[in-house]
């Protein structure tokens, strides 16, 4: 499974370093966070210095319904890219398939004229039921993506954006019907750029839900067995499990809003909180813990440390920055991807189940003998939902 950086604010040299040390296979650029002028410079750097890397561009068209709100946080998205492909839209406007085709043409043309490895076609987010007006509009975008790209003379791979709220994954009957529609197209795309949208900024409880995990894995499995490549944006620690289900690639970044997808990222400015604590992604725990917790526990539980090159930045008493934290995340996820998603689905499911069970055992030991109390984001409450979601996926996919 390929691993991409989910680009965002304050990139600095994070992505370049990740590509340089081969912890990353590519990057998905965010127009919200990079001006059109800097985009050109970034493309020259990535394609020149890292020719092996996949360089993709998320058009972030799904923010079009917010583009008319002057308080929205669209950054460079509307200011620099509006004249090329993004305009404020109402839902009613996109009910016309001809209008959708025009929107696709603008976004695809913008990418086709630049050295991206593939084209990501735009779409909106399905906020609730797949059997809705938004679901119909989303199918308009998916159905026409490849046809419009062909008219525009695009020979690169085309990934249709499929963005669903986590609520849409819970209604399985409608989800399956939607999948049947988009896997039986006359002119299908080469793959899908799959996004699962949380409803709130702190997405942990929403994403780590049995039905959401199972539905997300089912999407990857169904699309992959039908010949599509699936890139899972903002997938973070769920990524290895999606790889087990057949996912082609996953992406994550260095801020919480680059690790879980939500339209709240574009909504009017919320009350600012404190800067998040630097954390270490432990493969053994399938979770992040703070550097303070790592220092307090590493001598008691050696398995918490991943034994990877980036661990040198997290030695006892060290004060790693955001660059080091991002590199450590990508290295840890690559290790998890290779451990779980490198063989058949049967083997991968067994490895995934073993990893979750082992993490639960370590958390149980921590509960018995830890000298400190883990904070709310560091505990293992995500693990039962992962395990139950894994088992539900096996049932839904009829793999047992």
N, C-alpha and C positions, 0 to 999 in steps of 0.2 A: 504494500500500500504506500502510495506516495504521500509525502508530508510537505505542505505548503505553509508559508507565513501568511497570516491574515493581516495585511498591511493596515496601518492606522496612524493616529496622531503620535508625534515624537518617535518617528522611526529611527532617526540618527543613522548609526551603522549596524543596527541589529540584523536586518535582513541580509546585508552584504556579508556580515560575519557568519551568519548561519549558512549561507550559500558557500562561503569559502571553506568552512570546515565540514561541509557535506552533511550537516545535520538536517538541512532543508533540500528539497528537490525543486522548489520554486516559490513563487509569491503571487498572491492575488491582490492587486493594487486597488486602493480606495480613492475615488475621485473626490470624496468629501474632504480628504486629508492631504491632498497633493494638488498644487496648482497646475494648470495646463503647461506652463513654462517649465516647472520642475519635473513634470511627467516626462517630457522629452529628454531631460538630462538623466533621469533615472533609467529610462529605457536604454539609453546609450551605455550606461554603466553596466546594467544587468546583462544585456545581450552581448556586450563586448568582453566583459570580464568573466561571465559565467555562461558560456554558450550552451552548456548542458542543461541549464535551468529552464523550467516552464515559467513563463511570465504571462500572467492573465490579468484581466481588467473586469472588475465587477461594476457594471454601469450604474448600479444602485438606483435604478429606475423606480423601484418600489417606494421611493420617497416622494413620488410625484404628487400624491394627495396632500402632502405637507408643504409643497413648494409655494403655495399661495399664502402661507402663514408667515408674516414678517418676523415672528418670534422663533421660528424653527431654526434649528442648528444644522444648517446644510453646508456650512463651510464653503469650500471651493465648488461644490457640486453644482449649484445653480449659477453662481457668479461666472465660473469659467467654462462650464460644460453645457449650460443652458442653451446657448445658441447652436450647439451641435446636435443635442438629442433630448434634452430634458426640459419640459415645460410644465407649469402647473396644470393638473388635470382633475376632472371630476369623474366619478365612477361612471356616470351616464354616458360620457363621451367615449369611453372604452368599450361600451357594449356593441359598438360598430366594428365588425371585423376588418373593414377597410381602413379605419382609423388605426387599429392595432397594427396592421401591416405597414402603415406609414411610420409609426413609432419604431417598429422593429428595423425598418430600413435605415433610419437615421442613426440608431445606436450601433447597428452592425457596420454601417459605412464608416463610422468614426473609428472603430477598432480595425477594420480591414485595411485602412490606410496607415497603420502603425505596426511595428514588428512584434505583435503579440503572438504567443505560441498557438493560440486557439481563440475563438470568439465566444464570449458569453452573451447570449441574447437576453434582453430585459424581460421583466415580468412584474406583476404586482404580488402582494402577499394575500393569501387566502386567510382571512382573520378568524373564521369560525368553521362552519360546515363546508365540505367540498361540494355539496349540493346547494350552491348559492350563486348569486349573480357574480360574485368575485371568482368562484370556481369556474364559471363559464368564461369569464374574461381571461383567466389564467390559461384555460385550454386554447383560447384564440391565440395567445402568444406562443404557446408550445406548438400548436398545429402549424403555424406559419413560419416558425423560425428558420427551418432548413430551406423552405421554398424561397423566402425572401433573400437568404444568404446566397442561394444559387443565382437568383436574378441579379444580385449585386456582384456576381463574379467571384464569390468567396470559395476558395478550395480548402481552406483550413477546417479543422474540426469545429463543429458548432455545438456548444452546450446550452441547452435551454434552461433558464432559471425556473426552479420549482420551489417556491417559498410558501410554506404553510405554517400557521400557528400551531402550537403544541396541542391546542384543543382539537384541531382538525385530525390529528393522529389518533385521538381517543375514540372517535366514531368509526369503528373498523369497517362496517358495512359500506358506508359512503366512501371511505378511503379506498377500499378494494374496487368499487365501481369506477372511481376516478382513475385508478391505476389501469384498469382494463381499457379505458378510453385512450389514455396517452401511450399505451404500449401497442396500439393497433393503428398507427398513423400511416397514411400513404407515403408521406415524405418525412420520416422521423429524423430528429437531430442525432448527432453522434453520442450524445450523453446529456447528463443533467447536472446543473449546479444546484445542489439541494440545500435549502436553508430551513431550519426549524425555529420559529419565532416564539420567544417567551413573552409574556404579557407585562413583566415588570423587570426592573433593573437587576435585582438579585434573583437570578434565574435558577439557582441551584434546586430549590424544591419543585419548580415547575418542570425542569428537564429530567431530573432524577425521579421519574415516576414510572411505574411498571408499564403502563400502556404506552407512554411516550417512547421509552427505550425500545419496546417491542415493535411499535409502529415504525420508528426510524430505521430499525434493522430490517423490517419487512420491506420498506421502500427500497433499500439498497439491494436486498436479495431479489425482489421481483424485477427491478429494472436491470440488474446485472444478468440474470438468466435470460432476459429478453434481448441481450446484446448491447446494452447501454453502459457507458462508463459513467460513474457517479462520483462527483467531487462534493464532499461534505464540508460546506463552509461553517466556520465558527463551531467546530465539533469538539475540540479540546479533549478531555479525558474519555469521552464516549467514542472517540475516533477508532481505537483498536477494535472495539466491538463491532463497529460498522464495517471495518475491514474484514472481520470474520464473516460477515454477512454478504461480502462481495464488493464492498466499496472500493473504488479505484484510487481515491485520494481523500485526504482530510486536511483541514486548515485550522490554525489557531494563532493568537497574537499575544501581546504583553499586557493589555489592560482587560478588565472583566468584560467590557463591551466588545472586545475582539475575541473573547472565548465563548460567548453565548450571544446569539443574534436576537435583537429586539429593535423594533421601530422607535422605542424610547430614545435610542441614540440620536435620533433626528428631531425629537420633540423639543418644545421650549425648555430652556435651562432650568434644571431642578436646583434645589438647595445644595450647595457644595458641602461635601463632608471632608474628612481628613484624608490624606494620601494613604492608599492601602499599604499594608505591611508587605515587605518582601517575603516571598514564600519559595519553598523547595518542593518540587514534584517528586515524590517517592514512588517508584515503580512497585515496591512491595505493598504500599498502603493504597495504591490507586487513588491518591489524593495529595493535596499540597498541605504542608505544615509550615509554620513560621520559622525563621532562622533561629529564633530563641528556643522554640520547641525542639528543633533539630539538634542544637547544641546541648540541650538538657537530656536528650534521649539517646544520642548516637552511641555513647559508651555502653548503654544497657542493651540496645537493640541494633547490632551492626547491620542488619538487613535493611534498615531504613535508608541507607546510603546506596546509590545505584552503581557505584564503581565505574563511573564514566569520566572523561576528561574534564567536563565542566564542574565536577565536584571540587576541584582545586579552588574555585571561587567561593565555595561554601565551607571551607575548613573552619575548625573551631575558632570562634572569635572574629571571623571575617565579616566584612560589611559589604556584601555584593550590591551592585546597582541594578537598574532595570535592564541594561544590556545583558549582564550576566544571568539575570533571572530568565530572560527570554531564551537565551542559548540553552540554559539548563532544561527548560521546559521542552524545547524541541528535541534535545538529545534523549530525554527520558521517554518522550512519546515515540521516537523512532525505535527505541529498545522495546517498548511495549508492542508496537506494530509488528516488529520482527518476531517477537515471541508468540503472538497470538494469530496473526493474519498471514502467515507465510506458507501454509499448507492447504489441505482440503478443508472444506467447511466443517466436516465431522471432527477433524483434529483440532481446528481452531476453536470450535465450541467447547471441546474438552479442556483445552489450554485456558480459555477464558474462565470457565467454571473453576478450575484449579486456582487461578490467580485471585478470583474474588474470595474463594474460601480461605486461601492463605492470608489475604488481607484481613478478613474477619478474625482469624485466629490471632494475628498480631495485635489487632485492636483490643481483643479480649485480654491479652497479656498486658497491654498498656493500661487497661483499666484496673488490673490487679496490682501492678507494681510501679506505675509511673510516678515519679516524684513531683510532677506538675499536672495540672488539669488542662487538657487541650481546649482551645477556643472552638466556637461553634462551627467554623468553616473547616477545622482540621480533624473533626471526629469522623467516624465511619458511617454516619447515617445514610450516606448515598449507596452503600453496598447492598442492603437488602433489595432495593429497587432494581439495581443492576442485575442481581441474580434472578429475581422474579421476572424481570423483563427478558432476560436471556431464555428462560424456560418458556415464557409465553410466546416468544418469537418462534422457538422450535415447534410449538404446538400449531401456531398460525401458518407457518411455512410447511407444515406436515413433514417435518424432517425426522421425527422420532421413528 
